């Protein structure tokens, strides 16, 4: 969302599995593998992870592996952070 005035962030504990051909996955890793999405940042786990297959992903999801995972990309509650809301000048 960098540079955007609005957007949608998925809540923590959510996970999605997307199947890719191995050649495409390897190309993504070679281009973006050092990105914070693949490496994690500030002690948070990576947002994009590799699983052996869809069954391994589903097993991890059913086992609650993602339930309490925080990525650092979750939305924040402005009131809890003491943010004062006001009218924004256009």
N, C-alpha and C positions, 0 to 999 in steps of 0.2 A: 504494500500500500504506500510505499515511499513516494512522496510527491503528490499523492491523491488527497482530495478533500473528503472523501467518504469511501466506504467499502464494507465488506462482510468478512468477519473472522469466525471460524468454526470454534465452538466451545471446546475446552479441554476434554480428554477422554474419548474423543471421536476418532475414528480411523476408517480409511477407505483403501481398498485393494484394487490396483489397476494392473492388468497383465500387459507386458510389453515383450516383443521379440527380443531375444538376448542381444542381438546386434544393436538394437535401438537403445537398450539399457546401458550397454557398454559405451555407446556414443554419448549418452547423457552424462554418465559418470566421468568420461574423459573431458567433456566440455565444462561441466558444472560441479564436478566432484569435490572441489575445494570450497564451494559455496557453503555458507552457514546452514542452508537447508539440508545439506548432506552431512555436515560435520557437527552441528549443534553450536551453541554459543552460550557463554556465561554459565556453564554447568547444565544447560538444558540439553535434552537428547536431540538427535537430528529429527527433522520433520519428515524427511524422505528416507525410508529404510528399505532394505532388500530382504525378502523372505524366499526360502527355497521354492515354495509353491503356494498356491491359494489355500490349500489345506493347512499349511503351517500358519498362515496368517489368520485363518478362521479359528484355529485352535488357540492361538494367542489372544484373539479377541474374546472368545468364549471364556477363556481362563481369567479374564479381567486384567490382562497385561496393560491395556491402554486406559483403564478406568481412571486412574489417578495421575496419568502422565500430563505434565505441563510442558509446553514448548516455548513459552515466552512470547507467543503470538496471540494469546487469548485476549479478548477484549477486557477493558478495565471498567470498573464502576466509578464514574466521575465523582459521585457523592462520597464514596469511601475514601477517595484520594483528596477530598477537600477542594475540588475544582469549583470555582464560582462560574455559573453559567450566566450568560448575558447576551445581548443582541450583538451580532457580528456586523460590522460595517461592510457593505458590499463594495 
